[in-house]
Amino acid sequence: MKPFVESNGLSNDGEALRRRADRDGYLFLRNWVDKEAVLAARRDIAGVLQDAGWIDGGMEPEEAMTSHPPHVSGEPEFSPVYDRVQRIESFHTLAHDEKIMAVTGHLLGDDVLLQPSNIARFVFPTNLEQTTPAHQDFVHIQGTPDVWTAWLPLGDCPRLMGGLGVLTGSHKFGVLPVSRSLGAGGLRAHFEKIGGEWVSSPFDNGDILFFHSHTVHRGLPNLSGNRLRLSVDFRYQRASDPVMEKVLTPHQGRLSWSEVYRGWKSDRYQYHWKRFDLTPVEKVPVEPVDEAV
Ligand SMILES: O=C(O)CCC(=O)C(=O)O
């Protein structure tokens, strides 16, 4: 797979960043996000996972070594552990990183809403059939197409651990039909007819990928054999655009915000979206098509 085009050279030029994002459907920036903040989120999340036994004991949790059988979202054992992760302050704080906000400001203007429903992902090395299928985020988040997802691994993500692949230019083809699939989101986009080229690069800590809600992307298999891949998805849109109600609740919808915020040291980012006069809309059901399409 060819590498991502790096956009650090354009990072001070909003117009050039927008042109690049419009051409490719993504922006990849190296050494961009506050590395200490990324590692703080990694440490805190890995601590919960080690406590749950998903990361091996006897070493630092941030090594994220695992010999535990894989867990995936949707299993009963997954939810209590995921909800503990959802309550982590450093994880939600990372989404407000000022250099992430600077890029989303260039892409969207000055009324950027971070959709509060931040996502953490743990991808086991022994669960390849559950690798996230090719999909467009719009199907899951709706509201407005003008949403940019920021995807970043928590720490280094060498090629062996997979990462994320993007189909260049695929955001120009609207919303594609979907079929049911294994893997996060459970829906696979039918992208085969639109052409384009799959690109990806290994990530070092601090690197970040932004992509449009119509950009087709997929998880790459974690072939490390013994290390959990930890990553986050944060999503940004204009506060003045409609926003799907569901993304205003904690991801997976079991916790209330007061439960999430219990025990936080700072209230700076709590209920951050309440300063906007939002237009919430309901989710429109998505109908998977027959595999033969
Ligand atoms: O991290 C992954 O496996 C995929 C994440 C992703 O594609 C998404 O959340 O839209």
The ligand as an SDF file (V2000), in Angstrom:
LIG
                    3D

 10  9  0  0  0  0  0  0  0  0999 V2000
   -9.5910    1.6010   14.5590 O   0  0  0  0  0  0  0  0  0  0  0  0
  -10.2120    0.9150   13.7600 C   0  0  0  0  0  0  0  0  0  0  0  0
  -10.1050   -0.2990   13.6670 O   0  0  0  0  0  0  0  0  0  0  0  0
  -11.1680    1.5440   12.8330 C   0  0  0  0  0  0  0  0  0  0  0  0
  -11.8210    2.7730   13.3410 C   0  0  0  0  0  0  0  0  0  0  0  0
  -12.7450    3.3410   12.3150 C   0  0  0  0  0  0  0  0  0  0  0  0
  -12.6190    3.1150   11.1640 O   0  0  0  0  0  0  0  0  0  0  0  0
  -13.8490    4.1930   12.7020 C   0  0  0  0  0  0  0  0  0  0  0  0
  -14.0930    4.3300   13.8940 O   0  0  0  0  0  0  0  0  0  0  0  0
  -14.5070    4.7530   11.8360 O   0  0  0  0  0  0  0  0  0  0  0  0
  1  2  2  0
  2  3  1  0
  2  4  1  0
  4  5  1  0
  5  6  1  0
  6  7  2  0
  6  8  1  0
  8  9  2  0
  8 10  1  0
M  END
$$$$
